[in-house]
């Protein structure tokens, strides 16, 4: 990762993490992308999506880990966010092993 720190808002971080979830099974569906797009304006989505696509997996996790600690989340925010993560995971009515692994990793990062 570059030395430049991310200054994402909570919403931008949320979009980035949801994109990671949509790609967990290496099969980003149109439904998943539409669900994510519905949470943010198109300019912000496109900015975060472009950055996400240009980052390696290691960079993605490093950025998430660094940025999550820049924001203070209360339990209610985390609970709502975890619900949105699960909506992405279950949008195809499957919970694949890679998604399960990412779910555990996110638990470790978020809590």
BAFI-3210 file (N, C-alpha, C; in Angstrom, 3 decimals, decimal comma, padded with zeros to 6 digits):
// residues 111
n [1|2|3|4|5|6|7|8|9|10|11|12|13|14|15|16|17|18|19|20|21|22|23|24|25|26|27|28|29|30|31|32|33|34|35|36|37|38|39|40|41|42|43|44|45|46|47|48|49|50|51|52|53|54|55|56|57|58|59|60|61|62|63|64|65|66|67|68|69|70|71|72|73|74|75|76|77|78|79|80|81|82|83|84|85|86|87|88|89|90|91|92|93|94|95|96|97|98|99|100|101|102|103|104|105|106|107|108|109|110|111]
n.u [000,845|000,413|002,082|000,323|-002,382|-005,711|-008,623|-011,309|-014,836|-017,202|-019,235|-017,993|-016,020|-017,691|-018,871|-016,612|-015,935|-018,266|-018,016|-015,797|-016,973|-018,849|-017,152|-016,035|-016,499|-015,391|-017,137|-018,734|-021,888|-024,519|-026,734|-025,619|-023,934|-025,834|-027,228|-025,273|-024,776|-027,177|-026,898|-025,441|-024,406|-023,838|-021,369|-019,670|-019,765|-018,543|-015,967|-014,970|-015,274|-013,517|-011,068|-011,083|-010,950|-008,393|-006,734|-004,694|-005,414|-004,124|-003,657|-006,300|-007,250|-005,449|-006,024|-008,674|-008,361|-006,704|-008,339|-010,712|-010,086|-009,829|-012,285|-014,898|-017,023|-020,237|-022,028|-024,541|-024,217|-022,295|-023,725|-025,809|-024,281|-023,070|-025,323|-025,890|-023,648|-024,165|-026,461|-025,393|-023,708|-025,655|-027,214|-027,234|-028,339|-026,622|-023,937|-020,936|-017,750|-015,545|-016,789|-017,636|-015,146|-014,220|-016,145|-015,462|-012,933|-013,651|-015,101|-012,978|-011,574|-013,433|-014,257]
n.v [-001,179|002,279|005,080|007,037|007,977|006,703|008,611|007,994|008,331|007,002|005,837|005,486|003,639|001,544|000,914|000,016|-002,270|-003,783|-004,234|-005,889|-008,079|-008,803|-009,780|-011,968|-014,678|-014,788|-014,133|-011,677|-010,456|-008,977|-008,298|-008,064|-005,838|-003,882|-003,783|-002,667|-000,233|001,044|002,172|004,470|007,499|007,699|008,794|008,574|005,786|004,947|006,031|004,641|002,005|001,912|002,309|000,042|-002,048|-001,658|-002,352|-004,773|-007,923|-007,974|-005,217|-004,367|-005,483|-004,276|-001,547|-001,507|-002,361|-000,287|001,966|001,420|001,833|004,531|005,553|005,781|003,346|002,569|-000,019|-000,375|000,656|-001,143|-003,537|-003,050|-002,719|-005,268|-006,720|-005,748|-006,721|-009,473|-009,555|-009,117|-011,381|-013,440|-012,907|-014,453|-016,687|-018,547|-019,504|-019,504|-021,193|-019,420|-017,006|-017,434|-017,563|-014,940|-013,601|-014,332|-013,121|-010,428|-010,124|-010,260|-007,954|-005,873|-006,034]
n.w [000,000|-000,561|001,013|001,484|003,427|003,770|003,636|003,977|004,285|006,664|005,151|002,644|003,337|004,093|001,600|000,230|001,743|001,346|-001,383|-001,338|-000,082|-002,032|-003,917|-002,738|-003,322|-005,750|-007,718|-008,696|-008,707|-010,698|-009,173|-006,585|-006,993|-007,660|-005,244|-003,601|-004,925|-004,412|-001,952|-002,034|-003,750|-007,330|-008,150|-005,905|-005,576|-007,999|-007,701|-005,429|-006,308|-008,504|-007,192|-005,530|-007,449|-008,419|-006,365|-004,700|-003,051|-000,551|-000,176|-000,041|002,406|004,154|003,837|004,736|007,411|008,419|008,020|009,391|012,009|012,164|012,480|014,852|015,817|016,985|018,791|017,616|015,008|014,023|014,147|012,301|010,026|009,783|009,192|006,630|005,290|005,429|003,861|001,342|001,125|001,150|-001,046|-003,320|-002,362|-001,296|000,839|000,508|001,066|000,856|001,334|003,934|005,204|004,750|006,209|008,840|008,972|008,713|011,078|012,906|012,195|012,524|015,202]
ca.u [000,000|001,177|002,168|-000,802|-003,475|-007,073|-009,496|-012,656|-015,928|-017,737|-019,994|-017,050|-015,447|-018,756|-018,989|-015,406|-016,069|-019,332|-017,437|-014,978|-017,910|-019,424|-016,109|-015,464|-016,587|-014,841|-018,266|-019,466|-023,111|-025,188|-027,589|-024,766|-023,498|-027,009|-027,496|-024,260|-025,027|-028,378|-026,544|-024,569|-024,542|-023,031|-020,003|-018,932|-019,625|-017,551|-014,649|-014,565|-015,184|-012,271|-009,970|-011,166|-010,500|-006,964|-006,001|-004,492|-006,126|-003,397|-003,942|-007,692|-007,348|-004,673|-006,796|-009,838|-007,867|-006,233|-009,429|-011,731|-009,642|-009,932|-013,672|-015,434|-018,312|-020,941|-022,551|-025,686|-023,680|-021,657|-024,776|-026,467|-023,315|-022,941|-026,544|-025,713|-022,664|-024,849|-027,370|-024,571|-023,312|-026,783|-028,013|-027,359|-028,917|-025,559|-022,924|-019,794|-016,654|-014,747|-017,590|-017,568|-013,819|-014,198|-017,008|-014,650|-011,892|-014,301|-015,372|-011,734|-011,199|-014,434|-014,471]
ca.v [000,000|003,512|005,720|007,963|007,422|006,861|009,482|007,636|008,483|005,698|005,292|005,013|002,402|000,542|000,518|-000,751|-003,594|-004,517|-004,701|-007,044|-009,178|-009,211|-010,482|-013,030|-015,968|-014,531|-014,030|-010,447|-010,497|-007,706|-008,037|-007,564|-004,473|-003,010|-003,606|-001,742|001,070|001,652|002,764|005,621|008,149|007,026|009,337|007,939|004,373|004,778|006,340|003,539|000,797|002,003|002,076|-001,366|-002,899|-001,453|-002,804|-006,206|-008,416|-007,494|-003,784|-004,219|-005,744|-003,270|-000,302|-001,674|-002,378|001,055|002,942|001,086|002,373|005,983|005,879|005,121|002,732|002,043|-001,377|-000,320|000,821|-002,402|-004,522|-002,724|-002,977|-006,725|-007,153|-005,435|-007,679|-010,757|-009,421|-009,323|-012,789|-014,336|-012,448|-015,560|-017,771|-019,481|-018,955|-020,311|-021,262|-018,191|-015,979|-017,745|-017,154|-013,481|-013,212|-014,456|-012,090|-009,141|-010,108|-009,924|-006,568|-004,928|-006,088]
ca.w [000,000|-000,578|002,323|001,594|004,234|003,277|004,419|003,594|005,238|007,071|004,026|001,632|003,872|004,005|000,196|-000,077|002,384|000,656|-002,646|-000,987|000,174|-003,318|-004,661|-001,890|-004,001|-007,094|-008,641|-008,423|-009,511|-010,964|-008,015|-005,502|-007,334|-007,543|-003,813|-003,084|-005,545|-003,835|-000,668|-002,220|-005,053|-008,357|-008,175|-004,807|-005,901|-009,064|-007,138|-004,550|-007,140|-009,271|-006,253|-005,131|-008,549|-008,625|-005,188|-004,507|-001,869|000,629|-000,046|000,381|003,843|004,871|003,807|005,616|008,789|008,784|008,002|010,400|013,290|012,108|012,809|016,036|015,541|018,159|018,565|016,705|013,661|013,640|013,946|011,038|008,968|009,638|008,513|005,210|004,794|005,244|002,719|000,146|001,096|000,900|-002,179|-004,270|-001,563|-000,941|001,726|000,099|002,023|000,790|002,001|005,365|005,653|004,785|007,319|010,058|008,911|009,006|012,513|013,579|011,884|013,043|016,661]
c.u [000,877|001,190|001,034|-001,937|-004,815|-007,842|-010,929|-013,630|-016,358|-018,479|-019,063|-016,382|-016,455|-018,880|-017,803|-015,509|-017,161|-018,865|-016,548|-015,863|-018,509|-018,429|-015,529|-015,458|-016,097|-015,929|-019,132|-020,698|-023,689|-026,082|-026,779|-024,344|-024,661|-027,362|-026,525|-024,500|-026,207|-028,070|-025,799|-024,817|-023,552|-021,597|-019,136|-018,722|-018,515|-016,130|-014,134|-014,389|-013,880|-011,075|-009,918|-010,573|-008,990|-006,109|-005,841|-005,273|-005,455|-003,671|-005,366|-007,825|-006,586|-005,438|-007,994|-009,400|-007,429|-007,389|-010,462|-011,379|-009,639|-011,331|-014,068|-016,840|-018,947|-021,533|-023,700|-025,212|-023,051|-022,689|-025,483|-025,546|-023,145|-024,170|-026,426|-024,702|-023,342|-025,847|-026,614|-024,190|-024,457|-027,643|-028,189|-027,871|-027,916|-024,605|-021,680|-018,663|-015,806|-015,479|-017,563|-016,223|-013,716|-015,046|-016,238|-013,555|-012,484|-014,658|-014,126|-011,327|-012,141|-014,526|-013,187]
c.v [001,223|004,130|006,714|007,307|007,639|007,767|009,258|008,006|007,083|005,043|004,761|003,713|001,262|000,023|-000,365|-002,167|-004,411|-005,015|-005,921|-008,269|-009,705|-010,021|-011,671|-014,380|-015,873|-014,416|-012,842|-010,416|-009,092|-007,315|-007,462|-006,122|-003,498|-002,752|-002,584|-000,339|001,791|002,389|004,088|006,248|007,544|007,529|008,674|006,466|004,171|005,031|005,159|002,256|000,773|001,721|000,603|-002,270|-002,789|-001,967|-004,319|-006,628|-007,933|-006,017|-003,557|-004,407|-004,708|-001,942|-000,376|-001,607|-001,011|002,036|002,674|001,717|003,896|006,454|005,152|004,632|002,297|000,683|-001,400|-000,195|-000,482|-003,480|-004,302|-003,044|-004,475|-007,300|-006,900|-006,376|-009,019|-010,704|-009,637|-010,798|-013,700|-013,918|-013,528|-016,829|-018,882|-018,760|-019,818|-020,231|-019,979|-017,030|-016,191|-017,312|-015,635|-012,961|-013,270|-013,381|-010,731|-009,025|-009,700|-008,472|-005,587|-004,904|-006,127]
c.w [000,000|000,807|002,543|002,373|003,558|004,212|003,970|004,698|005,662|005,905|002,942|002,076|003,764|002,575|-000,199|000,496|001,700|-000,712|-002,412|-000,765|-001,133|-004,133|-003,910|-002,572|-005,444|-008,152|-008,245|-009,318|-009,688|-009,782|-006,855|-005,759|-007,210|-006,078|-003,211|-003,628|-004,902|-002,522|-000,797|-003,592|-006,048|-008,408|-007,103|-005,095|-006,925|-008,563|-006,312|-005,355|-007,932|-008,367|-005,847|-006,208|-008,779|-007,470|-005,197|-003,257|-000,582|000,885|000,450|001,882|004,660|004,938|004,756|007,073|009,266|008,947|009,075|011,736|013,318|012,499|014,084|015,712|016,851|017,796|017,572|015,252|013,163|013,345|012,606|009,860|008,729|008,930|007,004|004,557|004,506|004,091|001,411|000,030|000,668|-000,292|-003,244|-003,594|-001,255|000,002|001,559|001,132|002,020|001,466|003,505|005,942|005,757|005,939|008,647|010,104|009,259|010,479|013,294|013,362|012,580|014,553|017,383]
res [x|x|x|x|x|x|x|x|x|x|x|x|x|x|x|x|x|x|x|x|x|x|x|x|x|x|x|x|x|x|x|x|x|x|x|x|x|x|x|x|x|x|x|x|x|x|x|x|x|x|x|x|x|x|x|x|x|x|x|x|x|x|x|x|x|x|x|x|x|x|x|x|x|x|x|x|x|x|x|x|x|x|x|x|x|x|x|x|x|x|x|x|x|x|x|x|x|x|x|x|x|x|x|x|x|x|x|x|x|x|x]
***
